Amino acid sequence: MRTAAADGLTVRMTGTGHSFTGAAVADGVLLRPGGLTAVRAVDTATGLVTVEAGLPLHALNRLLDEHGLALANMGDIQEQTAAGALQTATHGTGRDAAGLASQVAALELVLADGTAVTCSPDERPELFDAARAGVGALGIVTAVTWRTVPAFLLRAREEPMAWDEVLSRVDELDAANEHFEFYWFPHTERCLTKRNNRVEGPAEPLSRFKGWLDDEFLSNTVFGAINHVTHRAPGTVPFVNGISAKALGARTFTDTSYKVFTSPRTVRFKEQEYAIPRDQLVPALRDLRALYEKRGWRISFPIEVRMLPEEDAWLSMAYGRPTAFIAIHVFHRDPHEEYFQGVEELMTAVGGRPHWGKMHTRDAAYLETVYPRLADFRALRDELDPDRRFANAYTRQVFGD
């Protein structure tokens, strides 16, 4: 940091390249976290675990499991680095347990002047609340102390359900399950619902063959082949989605929590995700479906819907309000502009907040209207990084210059 400052260069830290935005793009010095993967401390009595920024989540999950610990909630991907996932406010779905930003006990950062600091609820609490999901704009995160829970098993219940039934029961299903989410297949009446709840055991994981068949072959290999077909013949999308939706089957299994939360994803895609007030979910979904008919879109990827309780990290997408997340995707070779723009207009009309790591066009002027503490974040940034040592095109877009 000191050398970069002396040379007048900006600095960004990359992770594993999972984000779709330019959050980690460096105009000057690019730091890579491959040398920051140490486990500094594991306290099984308190559940506090400190790891360095570059440790991938899949390695963190295995480490925690070996010590009888776990993250209370997480998203469905575990390839990101600990710091990368945290800085973009990565989340899962949960009735009681919130996203990664709510499971952090302390952060270690290197600031723009080259000093290393620690922040927590008791030590520099404003920096802690701002930097937990700070998109790397306040400092380079070098270590994260996680507040973990005793390891637990999840009973996964996955089953198809009709669109109208899901929307009419979404409040009931959310309230009755610790982790509820669903996927709607555009151009069909079918959804896939997922309900995950803690159980005492015993573990009843999927057989190796069944896991490979469902999660590797059908969800990735076959789905990838389908998208190559629909890319060449978009008119086949409604028919193909109808076949895919009808092929959905129910399954139930029990396994270690992170093995239920996460799944392999090998089909390349582009993604946009918005967080909206929880009470706007059903009308927003109905409006979104109407847009398909109005615009004539042909989309092969399902719509993903998740929910989260309110969080207190200033730039969490769930800050200060119960939140629903609507994620849309397209095959990486398909055009996305019209589709993403249309959905973005719908989401921003209800105060939607874009995911920091996924494609969007929002700027600081808009984001100030939906993040009550963004002005405080920018003031702290002015204090800690007046020369914008951590700036790049993306931070200038979302935070101003």
JOGIDA-V130536 format. One record per helix or strand. SS is the DSSP state (H for helix, E for strand). FROM is the first residue (numbers start at 1). TO is the last residue. Records with the same first field share a line. If there is no record, write none. Layout:
# JOGIDA-V130536
SS = FROM-TO, FROM-TO
This chain:
# JOGIDA-V130536
H = 2-6, 33-35, 57-66, 82-87, 100-103, 125-131, 163-176, 208-232, 234-246, 257-261, 278-295, 337-348, 364-370, 374-384, 393-399
E = 11-13, 29-31, 39-43, 48-52, 56-56, 69-70, 81-81, 104-110, 116-120, 140-147, 149-150, 153-162, 179-184, 190-199, 204-204, 251-256, 269-277, 303-308, 311-311, 319-319, 323-331, 353-354
